[in-house]
């Protein structure tokens, strides 16, 4: 493959800057069951549900993981917490700025109080291990942290809950499972009333999932590992389902990782690319992704190059793209 195989022209004006209200009023490009492309709304989702479907969501919650700090010299520093690395919440894998200037052992301050110690680089090379030095590290993060919105979103939120799914539980992720942002309690209830069974998984979303691929052959890209948890009963429900509908690429990755690795939880480096043998997911609801990302490789694996037709339609019809954008509903047969 070449990097151009997962590239497309994304007009800047189509990148959604704010969440739409209400959540389920977002548009939904549907291409399932060989019925062709239909332009619907997310609140039409119950009409696409069949009795016996299992709908799987990733119920991770976003941590206010962006810490704006100061160096002893007075210069600005930023720590973006990616994943907790100790049970007490003191050690984290993180991205730090300015990465080239910060030295191992340096203490960073929040209004004069030392709160973070910079540790060594990780094996990945672009992240660090940092230590929260406060006596109550998790409380400190909740108190001083800001929502880690993607860099293509300019501005901030007036309501941080709009970057959380309505079914989120444990705060641990550095980014939201964005397909789930479209759900309201009423929509979730209607989906179940239409005959679907709701199941939950957890995948701790790291920023590497969304980072553009830089290798000329995208298959040479090294993807960071992420923690997942899938109860055995969830895989059993999926095995008995009429159809397994994953809400988002992160729920998809959790399910496929558990089935591929043969274990309910752990770290996954599963890189789903064309040629991957799908084991669980039949249908996916997912937002529109950035060019040159591993997420587009997953979509190509799922529906082949047909994704180009869908994205071209979405651009033509001025759908909203990326985290706060619209969604599509696709199955593995639509592009094969």
C-alpha positions in Angstrom: 0.0 0.0 0.0 0.9 3.6 -0.4 0.0 6.5 1.9 -2.1 8.0 -0.9 -4.4 5.0 -0.7 -5.8 6.4 2.6 -5.7 10.0 1.6 -8.6 12.2 0.5 -9.3 16.0 0.2 -11.0 17.2 3.3 -12.2 20.8 3.0 -11.4 22.8 6.1 -14.9 24.2 6.3 -16.3 20.7 6.8 -14.3 20.0 10.0 -17.0 20.4 12.8 -15.9 22.9 15.4 -18.8 22.5 17.8 -21.1 19.6 18.8 -24.5 19.7 17.3 -27.7 20.0 19.4 -29.4 17.8 20.2 -26.9 15.0 20.0 -29.0 12.7 17.8 -29.8 15.4 15.2 -26.4 14.7 13.5 -26.7 13.3 10.0 -26.2 9.6 9.3 -25.0 8.3 6.0 -26.3 4.7 5.9 -25.1 2.0 3.5 -26.2 -1.4 4.8 -28.0 -4.5 3.5 -27.3 -3.6 -0.1 -29.9 -0.9 0.0 -27.5 1.8 -1.4 -26.6 5.1 0.2 -29.2 6.8 2.2 -29.0 10.2 3.9 -30.6 9.9 7.3 -30.3 11.3 10.8 -28.8 9.6 13.9 -32.3 9.7 15.4 -33.4 7.3 12.5 -31.0 4.6 13.9 -33.8 2.6 15.6 -35.3 2.0 12.1 -32.1 0.3 11.1 -32.1 -2.1 14.1 -33.3 -5.7 13.8 -34.5 -8.0 16.6 -31.6 -10.0 17.8 -28.9 -7.3 17.1 -26.3 -6.7 19.7 -25.1 -3.1 20.0 -21.7 -2.6 21.6 -20.5 0.7 23.1 -17.2 1.7 24.5 -18.1 3.2 27.9 -14.7 4.8 28.7 -14.8 8.3 30.0 -12.5 11.2 29.0 -10.1 12.4 31.6 -9.4 16.1 31.9 -6.0 15.2 30.8 -4.4 18.4 29.6 -2.4 20.1 32.3 -1.2 23.7 31.7 1.9 24.1 33.9 5.0 26.2 34.4 8.7 25.5 34.5 10.8 26.9 37.4 12.2 29.3 34.9 8.7 30.7 34.3 8.3 29.2 30.9 5.1 27.4 29.9 4.9 23.6 29.8 2.1 21.3 29.0 1.5 17.7 30.1 -1.1 15.6 28.2 -1.8 12.5 30.2 -2.4 9.4 28.0 -2.6 6.4 30.3 -2.4 5.6 34.0 0.7 3.5 34.7 0.3 2.9 38.4 -2.7 1.9 40.5 -2.4 4.9 42.8 -2.6 7.3 39.9 0.9 8.8 40.4 2.6 7.5 37.3 1.3 8.2 33.8 2.4 7.9 30.2 2.2 11.4 28.8 3.1 13.8 26.0 5.0 16.8 27.3 5.9 20.2 25.8 8.5 21.5 25.2 9.7 17.9 24.8 13.2 18.8 23.7 13.9 21.2 26.5 12.4 19.4 29.5 14.9 17.2 31.3 14.3 14.0 33.3 13.7 14.9 36.9 12.5 18.4 36.2 9.6 19.6 38.4 6.7 21.4 36.8 4.5 23.8 38.8 0.8 24.9 38.9 0.6 28.4 40.4 3.8 27.9 42.3 3.1 24.4 43.6 5.2 21.5 42.2 2.8 19.0 40.9 4.5 17.0 38.1 8.0 15.4 37.9 9.2 14.6 34.3 10.5 11.0 34.0 12.2 9.1 31.3 11.1 8.7 27.7 9.1 5.5 26.9 10.2 2.9 24.4 8.0 4.6 21.9 10.2 7.6 22.0 7.6 10.3 21.7 6.1 10.0 25.1 7.3 10.2 28.7 6.6 8.7 32.1 5.6 11.5 34.4 4.8 11.4 38.2 2.0 13.4 39.8 3.6 14.5 43.1 0.4 15.7 44.8 -0.9 13.5 47.7 -4.2 13.0 45.8 -3.1 12.7 42.2 -6.5 11.8 40.7 -8.2 14.6 42.5 -5.6 17.0 41.4 -6.1 16.0 37.7 -9.8 16.5 38.0 -9.3 19.9 39.6 -6.7 21.5 37.3 -7.0 19.5 34.1 -8.7 20.6 30.9 -10.5 18.5 28.3 -8.0 17.2 25.7 -9.9 18.3 22.6 -8.2 17.4 19.3 -5.9 20.1 17.9 -8.1 20.7 14.8 -10.9 22.0 17.2 -10.3 25.7 17.8 -11.7 27.0 21.0 -13.1 25.3 24.1 -16.4 23.8 25.3 -18.9 25.6 27.6 -20.1 22.2 28.8 -17.4 19.5 29.2 -20.1 16.8 29.2 -20.5 17.3 25.5 -17.1 15.5 25.0 -18.4 12.6 27.1 -20.9 9.9 26.0 -24.0 9.7 28.1 -23.1 6.1 29.1 -19.5 6.8 30.1 -18.2 5.4 33.4 -14.5 5.3 34.3 -12.5 8.4 33.5 -9.3 7.1 31.8 -9.1 8.1 28.2 -7.3 10.9 26.4 -9.9 11.2 23.7 -13.6 10.4 23.4 -15.1 7.4 21.5 -16.7 10.0 19.2 -19.4 7.8 17.5 -21.0 7.4 20.9 -21.3 11.2 21.4 -24.5 11.1 19.2 -26.5 9.1 21.7 -29.1 10.5 24.0 -30.8 8.5 26.7 -34.0 8.5 24.7 -32.2 7.2 21.5 -30.5 4.4 23.5 -33.9 3.4 24.9 -35.5 3.3 21.4 -32.6 1.2 20.0 -33.3 -1.4 22.7 -37.1 -1.2 22.1 -36.4 -2.0 18.5 -35.0 -5.3 19.5 -31.3 -4.7 20.2 -29.4 -5.8 23.2 -26.9 -3.3 24.6 -23.4 -4.5 25.7 -20.5 -2.5 27.0 -16.7 -2.8 26.5 -13.8 -0.6 27.6 -11.0 0.6 25.4 -8.7 3.3 26.8 -8.5 5.7 23.9 -5.0 7.1 23.3 -4.1 9.9 20.8 -2.1 7.5 18.7 -5.4 6.1 17.4 -6.0 9.5 15.6 -2.5 10.5 14.7 -1.7 10.7 10.9 0.5 7.9 9.6 3.9 9.2 8.4 5.4 6.1 6.8 5.2 5.9 3.0 3.8 2.4 3.3 1.0 2.7 5.9 1.3 -1.0 6.8 4.8 -0.1 8.2 3.2 2.2 10.8 3.8 1.1 14.4 0.6 1.6 16.4 0.7 2.2 20.2 -0.9 -0.3 22.5 -4.1 0.4 24.4 -5.8 -1.2 27.3 -9.1 -3.1 26.7 -11.6 -5.1 28.7 -14.3 -7.2 27.2 -16.4 -9.5 29.5 -16.6 -13.1 28.2 -20.4 -12.7 28.4 -20.2 -9.9 25.8 -18.4 -12.1 23.3 -20.9 -14.8 24.0 -23.8 -12.4 23.4 -22.1 -11.4 20.1 -21.7 -15.0 19.1 -25.4 -15.5 19.5 -26.5 -12.2 17.9 -28.3 -11.8 14.6 -25.8 -9.0 13.9 -23.1 -7.3 16.0 -23.2 -3.5 15.7 -20.1 -1.7 17.1 -20.6 2.0 18.0 -17.2 3.4 16.9 -13.8 2.1 15.9 -12.7 1.8 19.6 -15.6 -0.6 20.4 -14.6 -2.4 17.3 -11.0 -2.6 18.3 -11.9 -3.9 21.7 -14.1 -6.7 20.4 -11.7 -7.8 17.7 -8.7 -7.6 20.1 -10.4 -9.8 22.6 -11.4 -12.4 20.0 -8.0 -12.3 18.3 -6.0 -12.5 21.5 -8.3 -14.9 23.2 -8.4 -13.0 26.4 -10.9 -10.7 28.2 -8.5 -7.9 28.9 -5.0 -6.7 28.5 -3.0 -4.4 26.1 -3.7 -4.6 22.4 -1.5 -3.5 19.5 -3.9 -5.0 17.0 -3.5 -3.1 13.7 -6.6 -3.7 11.6 -5.6 -3.3 7.9 -6.8 -4.7 4.6 -6.7 -8.5 4.7 -7.5 -8.7 8.4 -9.9 -11.6 9.1 -12.9 -10.1 10.9 -14.1 -12.2 13.8 -16.9 -10.3 15.6 -18.2 -7.1 14.1 -20.7 -7.1 11.3 -21.9 -3.5 11.2 -20.3 -0.3 12.4 -21.5 3.2 13.2 -18.5 5.6 13.0 -17.7 9.2 12.4 -15.7 10.4 9.4 -12.0 10.2 10.0 -8.9 12.3 9.2 -6.9 11.4 6.1 -3.9 9.2 6.4 -4.9 7.6 9.7 -5.0 4.0 11.0 -8.8 4.5 11.4 -9.1 4.8 7.6 -7.1 1.6 7.2 -9.6 -0.1 9.5 -12.5 1.2 7.4 -10.8 0.0 4.2 -10.4 -3.4 5.8 -14.1 -3.4 6.7 -15.7 -2.2 3.3 -12.8 -2.0 0.9 -12.1 1.0 -1.3 -15.9 1.7 -1.2 -15.1 4.1 1.6 -13.9 6.5 -1.1 -17.4 6.6 -2.6 -19.0 7.2 0.8 -16.6 10.0 1.7 -17.0 11.6 -1.7 -20.8 11.6 -1.1 -20.3 13.0 2.4 -18.1 15.9 1.1 -20.5 16.6 -1.8 -23.5 16.7 0.6 -21.5 18.8 3.1 -21.5 16.4 6.0 -19.6 17.5 9.1 -16.4 15.7 9.7 -14.2 14.4 12.6 -14.9 14.3 16.3 -17.9 16.6 16.5 -19.1 15.7 13.1 -21.7 13.4 11.5 -21.6 9.6 11.2 -22.1 6.7 8.8 -23.6 3.3 9.3 -21.9 0.6 7.3 -21.7 -3.2 7.1 -19.0 -5.5 5.9 -21.0 -6.5 2.8 -21.6 -3.0 1.5 -18.3 -2.6 -0.3 -17.3 -6.1 -1.1 
